[in-house]
Amino acid sequence: MSADPILLGHRGARADRSAPENTIASFDLALEHGCHGIEFDLRLTGCGRAIVCHDPRVGKISVSCANSRQLRYLPSLDDVLRHFGHRVFLDIELKVPGLESKVLAALRERNRHANCVVSSFLPEVIMELKARSGVVPTGIICSRARQLVRWRELPCDYVIVHHSLITRRLIAVIQETGRKIFAWTVNDRASMTRLANWGINGLISDDTRLLAQTLG
């Protein structure tokens, strides 16, 4: 093992039902379990708020059409940055285009360029982020082999790969280019141990208690 991997809670401590995913309470729980940081999702409301939300709809409300009175109970990016400051690693996943300037401005305002990555499944989002800032680390998320073949073409600092696609050789190849590789979503002890022994840079898991007990 080249170094201890960064341990991240997927949408917080998602496997723990005592707190809803993608909430401050769930994020706190992941840290209490022993993780180094959190992964969470951002969407853009119709009134221009960057809110923590995975799905395009919340109940009957379309997030992209929501006004300032709706979804007020969901945390915003500013809430997360204010609550955690500089003390944890943040993997900020942008689910849609249009958030790039807001996220970069929020990180710049709080001098939060280090100890984070702004990630997305969308190559155009990665391109836009890098065009606007050469400082904030970016990460492309890959869930299928056809997505994975494109990582070399993108100006990304991290390659965030579904665990089923990861081999020891892939880890070495990505790291040889100076990039880091994270695995998601790793929820069993054997996979956690294997990937750590292969030298993975980070592990994202729903089961944050198991992750910290295994590798913390």
Secondary structure by P-SEA (a helix, b strand, c coil): cccccbbbbccccccccccccccaaaaaaaaaaccccccbbbbbccccccccccccccccccccccccccccccccaaaaaaacccccccccccccccaaaaaaaaaaaaccccccccccccaaaaaaaaaacccbbbbbbbccaaaaaacccccccbbbbccccccaaaaaaaaaacbbbbbcccccaaaaaaaaaaccccccccaaaaaaaacc
